[in-house]
Structure formats: structure tokens, C-alpha cells
Amino acid sequence: MQQRITELEAEKLALRDELEKVRGQQISQLDAFLNGTRDIRSLVGQTLLSGDVPVDELKLRRIAKPPHDKN
């Protein structure tokens, strides 16, 4: 029984290490994506070229403009 507990604890530690590694990679990828320069025209152009979904330009403009405070 003690041997099984030791095996499970070792497995748990290995899984935690793997999880920490994957989280680190994902955070790095997200950081690179968020900090990369994105030109809305190039994103729209890529979408149009791919032919996936029609682009709602009005929606893109609303997203691109920061909301105004009405206070």
C-alpha cells in the first residue's frame, strides 16, 4: 500500500511539472500574440483572402474604437 502511495505521489509531481511547463508555454504564446503589432487592415485582408466568413466592417470599427466615457 505504501509503495502505491509513493508511485501516485511521484506521478502527481510529474503531472504538476508538465502542467507548469505547458502553462508557461501558453502564457508565452499569449503574451507574444497580445504584444505583437496587429494592423486591422491586414487582419481583414487575411480574412477576405481565406474566404471563410464575410466581414462585418461596422463591427470591426466598433471593436477598434475605444469606448467613450459618458461621465
Chimera marker file (.cmm) of the C-alpha trace (Angstrom):
<marker_set name="trace">
<marker id="1" x="0.000" y="0.000" z="0.000" r="1" g="1" b="0" radius="0.5"/>
<marker id="2" x="2.807" y="2.432" z="0.901" r="1" g="1" b="0" radius="0.5"/>
<marker id="3" x="4.535" y="1.669" z="-2.412" r="1" g="1" b="0" radius="0.5"/>
<marker id="4" x="1.352" y="2.535" z="-4.343" r="1" g="1" b="0" radius="0.5"/>
<marker id="5" x="1.052" y="5.845" z="-2.460" r="1" g="1" b="0" radius="0.5"/>
<marker id="6" x="4.666" y="6.655" z="-3.322" r="1" g="1" b="0" radius="0.5"/>
<marker id="7" x="4.048" y="5.846" z="-7.004" r="1" g="1" b="0" radius="0.5"/>
<marker id="8" x="0.938" y="8.030" z="-7.114" r="1" g="1" b="0" radius="0.5"/>
<marker id="9" x="2.726" y="10.938" z="-5.435" r="1" g="1" b="0" radius="0.5"/>
<marker id="10" x="5.575" y="10.671" z="-7.949" r="1" g="1" b="0" radius="0.5"/>
<marker id="11" x="3.049" y="10.623" z="-10.802" r="1" g="1" b="0" radius="0.5"/>
<marker id="12" x="1.290" y="13.659" z="-9.323" r="1" g="1" b="0" radius="0.5"/>
<marker id="13" x="4.573" y="15.578" z="-9.138" r="1" g="1" b="0" radius="0.5"/>
<marker id="14" x="5.413" y="14.682" z="-12.736" r="1" g="1" b="0" radius="0.5"/>
<marker id="15" x="1.975" y="15.843" z="-13.893" r="1" g="1" b="0" radius="0.5"/>
<marker id="16" x="2.350" y="19.116" z="-11.962" r="1" g="1" b="0" radius="0.5"/>
<marker id="17" x="5.714" y="19.734" z="-13.614" r="1" g="1" b="0" radius="0.5"/>
<marker id="18" x="4.236" y="19.039" z="-17.034" r="1" g="1" b="0" radius="0.5"/>
<marker id="19" x="1.267" y="21.317" z="-16.311" r="1" g="1" b="0" radius="0.5"/>
<marker id="20" x="3.579" y="24.125" z="-15.214" r="1" g="1" b="0" radius="0.5"/>
<marker id="21" x="5.610" y="23.727" z="-18.409" r="1" g="1" b="0" radius="0.5"/>
<marker id="22" x="2.503" y="23.813" z="-20.641" r="1" g="1" b="0" radius="0.5"/>
<marker id="23" x="1.103" y="26.838" z="-18.789" r="1" g="1" b="0" radius="0.5"/>
<marker id="24" x="4.384" y="28.657" z="-19.263" r="1" g="1" b="0" radius="0.5"/>
<marker id="25" x="4.355" y="27.925" z="-22.987" r="1" g="1" b="0" radius="0.5"/>
<marker id="26" x="0.751" y="29.086" z="-23.330" r="1" g="1" b="0" radius="0.5"/>
<marker id="27" x="1.422" y="32.281" z="-21.409" r="1" g="1" b="0" radius="0.5"/>
<marker id="28" x="4.408" y="32.979" z="-23.650" r="1" g="1" b="0" radius="0.5"/>
<marker id="29" x="2.301" y="32.414" z="-26.769" r="1" g="1" b="0" radius="0.5"/>
<marker id="30" x="-0.497" y="34.624" z="-25.462" r="1" g="1" b="0" radius="0.5"/>
<marker id="31" x="1.955" y="37.338" z="-24.499" r="1" g="1" b="0" radius="0.5"/>
<marker id="32" x="3.552" y="37.247" z="-27.946" r="1" g="1" b="0" radius="0.5"/>
<marker id="33" x="0.118" y="37.449" z="-29.579" r="1" g="1" b="0" radius="0.5"/>
<marker id="34" x="-1.118" y="40.324" z="-27.421" r="1" g="1" b="0" radius="0.5"/>
<marker id="35" x="2.089" y="42.330" z="-27.724" r="1" g="1" b="0" radius="0.5"/>
<marker id="36" x="2.503" y="41.775" z="-31.447" r="1" g="1" b="0" radius="0.5"/>
<marker id="37" x="1.525" y="44.622" z="-33.691" r="1" g="1" b="0" radius="0.5"/>
<marker id="38" x="-1.719" y="43.913" z="-35.481" r="1" g="1" b="0" radius="0.5"/>
<marker id="39" x="-2.913" y="46.058" z="-38.331" r="1" g="1" b="0" radius="0.5"/>
<marker id="40" x="-6.677" y="45.765" z="-38.689" r="1" g="1" b="0" radius="0.5"/>
<marker id="41" x="-6.397" y="46.136" z="-42.459" r="1" g="1" b="0" radius="0.5"/>
<marker id="42" x="-4.079" y="43.153" z="-42.727" r="1" g="1" b="0" radius="0.5"/>
<marker id="43" x="-6.355" y="41.069" z="-40.491" r="1" g="1" b="0" radius="0.5"/>
<marker id="44" x="-9.372" y="41.970" z="-42.625" r="1" g="1" b="0" radius="0.5"/>
<marker id="45" x="-7.384" y="41.236" z="-45.767" r="1" g="1" b="0" radius="0.5"/>
<marker id="46" x="-6.361" y="37.831" z="-44.464" r="1" g="1" b="0" radius="0.5"/>
<marker id="47" x="-9.962" y="37.026" z="-43.632" r="1" g="1" b="0" radius="0.5"/>
<marker id="48" x="-11.150" y="38.120" z="-47.058" r="1" g="1" b="0" radius="0.5"/>
<marker id="49" x="-8.455" y="36.109" z="-48.803" r="1" g="1" b="0" radius="0.5"/>
<marker id="50" x="-9.280" y="32.986" z="-46.830" r="1" g="1" b="0" radius="0.5"/>
<marker id="51" x="-12.944" y="33.258" z="-47.842" r="1" g="1" b="0" radius="0.5"/>
<marker id="52" x="-14.133" y="31.839" z="-44.537" r="1" g="1" b="0" radius="0.5"/>
<marker id="53" x="-16.643" y="34.322" z="-43.186" r="1" g="1" b="0" radius="0.5"/>
<marker id="54" x="-17.973" y="37.597" z="-44.557" r="1" g="1" b="0" radius="0.5"/>
<marker id="55" x="-16.507" y="40.582" z="-42.738" r="1" g="1" b="0" radius="0.5"/>
<marker id="56" x="-18.794" y="42.974" z="-40.883" r="1" g="1" b="0" radius="0.5"/>
<marker id="57" x="-16.753" y="46.170" z="-41.252" r="1" g="1" b="0" radius="0.5"/>
<marker id="58" x="-19.021" y="48.179" z="-38.952" r="1" g="1" b="0" radius="0.5"/>
<marker id="59" x="-18.477" y="45.650" z="-36.184" r="1" g="1" b="0" radius="0.5"/>
<marker id="60" x="-14.703" y="45.790" z="-36.767" r="1" g="1" b="0" radius="0.5"/>
<marker id="61" x="-14.771" y="49.578" z="-36.478" r="1" g="1" b="0" radius="0.5"/>
<marker id="62" x="-16.743" y="49.409" z="-33.243" r="1" g="1" b="0" radius="0.5"/>
<marker id="63" x="-14.245" y="46.933" z="-31.819" r="1" g="1" b="0" radius="0.5"/>
<marker id="64" x="-11.290" y="49.073" z="-32.923" r="1" g="1" b="0" radius="0.5"/>
<marker id="65" x="-12.627" y="52.266" z="-31.300" r="1" g="1" b="0" radius="0.5"/>
<marker id="66" x="-12.229" y="52.556" z="-27.543" r="1" g="1" b="0" radius="0.5"/>
<marker id="67" x="-15.499" y="53.178" z="-25.689" r="1" g="1" b="0" radius="0.5"/>
<marker id="68" x="-16.144" y="56.762" z="-24.623" r="1" g="1" b="0" radius="0.5"/>
<marker id="69" x="-16.884" y="57.576" z="-21.015" r="1" g="1" b="0" radius="0.5"/>
<marker id="70" x="-20.177" y="59.415" z="-20.711" r="1" g="1" b="0" radius="0.5"/>
<marker id="71" x="-19.482" y="60.649" z="-17.178" r="1" g="1" b="0" radius="0.5"/>
<link id1="1" id2="2" r="1" g="1" b="0" radius="0.2"/>
<link id1="2" id2="3" r="1" g="1" b="0" radius="0.2"/>
<link id1="3" id2="4" r="1" g="1" b="0" radius="0.2"/>
<link id1="4" id2="5" r="1" g="1" b="0" radius="0.2"/>
<link id1="5" id2="6" r="1" g="1" b="0" radius="0.2"/>
<link id1="6" id2="7" r="1" g="1" b="0" radius="0.2"/>
<link id1="7" id2="8" r="1" g="1" b="0" radius="0.2"/>
<link id1="8" id2="9" r="1" g="1" b="0" radius="0.2"/>
<link id1="9" id2="10" r="1" g="1" b="0" radius="0.2"/>
<link id1="10" id2="11" r="1" g="1" b="0" radius="0.2"/>
<link id1="11" id2="12" r="1" g="1" b="0" radius="0.2"/>
<link id1="12" id2="13" r="1" g="1" b="0" radius="0.2"/>
<link id1="13" id2="14" r="1" g="1" b="0" radius="0.2"/>
<link id1="14" id2="15" r="1" g="1" b="0" radius="0.2"/>
<link id1="15" id2="16" r="1" g="1" b="0" radius="0.2"/>
<link id1="16" id2="17" r="1" g="1" b="0" radius="0.2"/>
<link id1="17" id2="18" r="1" g="1" b="0" radius="0.2"/>
<link id1="18" id2="19" r="1" g="1" b="0" radius="0.2"/>
<link id1="19" id2="20" r="1" g="1" b="0" radius="0.2"/>
<link id1="20" id2="21" r="1" g="1" b="0" radius="0.2"/>
<link id1="21" id2="22" r="1" g="1" b="0" radius="0.2"/>
<link id1="22" id2="23" r="1" g="1" b="0" radius="0.2"/>
<link id1="23" id2="24" r="1" g="1" b="0" radius="0.2"/>
<link id1="24" id2="25" r="1" g="1" b="0" radius="0.2"/>
<link id1="25" id2="26" r="1" g="1" b="0" radius="0.2"/>
<link id1="26" id2="27" r="1" g="1" b="0" radius="0.2"/>
<link id1="27" id2="28" r="1" g="1" b="0" radius="0.2"/>
<link id1="28" id2="29" r="1" g="1" b="0" radius="0.2"/>
<link id1="29" id2="30" r="1" g="1" b="0" radius="0.2"/>
<link id1="30" id2="31" r="1" g="1" b="0" radius="0.2"/>
<link id1="31" id2="32" r="1" g="1" b="0" radius="0.2"/>
<link id1="32" id2="33" r="1" g="1" b="0" radius="0.2"/>
<link id1="33" id2="34" r="1" g="1" b="0" radius="0.2"/>
<link id1="34" id2="35" r="1" g="1" b="0" radius="0.2"/>
<link id1="35" id2="36" r="1" g="1" b="0" radius="0.2"/>
<link id1="36" id2="37" r="1" g="1" b="0" radius="0.2"/>
<link id1="37" id2="38" r="1" g="1" b="0" radius="0.2"/>
<link id1="38" id2="39" r="1" g="1" b="0" radius="0.2"/>
<link id1="39" id2="40" r="1" g="1" b="0" radius="0.2"/>
<link id1="40" id2="41" r="1" g="1" b="0" radius="0.2"/>
<link id1="41" id2="42" r="1" g="1" b="0" radius="0.2"/>
<link id1="42" id2="43" r="1" g="1" b="0" radius="0.2"/>
<link id1="43" id2="44" r="1" g="1" b="0" radius="0.2"/>
<link id1="44" id2="45" r="1" g="1" b="0" radius="0.2"/>
<link id1="45" id2="46" r="1" g="1" b="0" radius="0.2"/>
<link id1="46" id2="47" r="1" g="1" b="0" radius="0.2"/>
<link id1="47" id2="48" r="1" g="1" b="0" radius="0.2"/>
<link id1="48" id2="49" r="1" g="1" b="0" radius="0.2"/>
<link id1="49" id2="50" r="1" g="1" b="0" radius="0.2"/>
<link id1="50" id2="51" r="1" g="1" b="0" radius="0.2"/>
<link id1="51" id2="52" r="1" g="1" b="0" radius="0.2"/>
<link id1="52" id2="53" r="1" g="1" b="0" radius="0.2"/>
<link id1="53" id2="54" r="1" g="1" b="0" radius="0.2"/>
<link id1="54" id2="55" r="1" g="1" b="0" radius="0.2"/>
<link id1="55" id2="56" r="1" g="1" b="0" radius="0.2"/>
<link id1="56" id2="57" r="1" g="1" b="0" radius="0.2"/>
<link id1="57" id2="58" r="1" g="1" b="0" radius="0.2"/>
<link id1="58" id2="59" r="1" g="1" b="0" radius="0.2"/>
<link id1="59" id2="60" r="1" g="1" b="0" radius="0.2"/>
<link id1="60" id2="61" r="1" g="1" b="0" radius="0.2"/>
<link id1="61" id2="62" r="1" g="1" b="0" radius="0.2"/>
<link id1="62" id2="63" r="1" g="1" b="0" radius="0.2"/>
<link id1="63" id2="64" r="1" g="1" b="0" radius="0.2"/>
<link id1="64" id2="65" r="1" g="1" b="0" radius="0.2"/>
<link id1="65" id2="66" r="1" g="1" b="0" radius="0.2"/>
<link id1="66" id2="67" r="1" g="1" b="0" radius="0.2"/>
<link id1="67" id2="68" r="1" g="1" b="0" radius="0.2"/>
<link id1="68" id2="69" r="1" g="1" b="0" radius="0.2"/>
<link id1="69" id2="70" r="1" g="1" b="0" radius="0.2"/>
<link id1="70" id2="71" r="1" g="1" b="0" radius="0.2"/>
</marker_set>
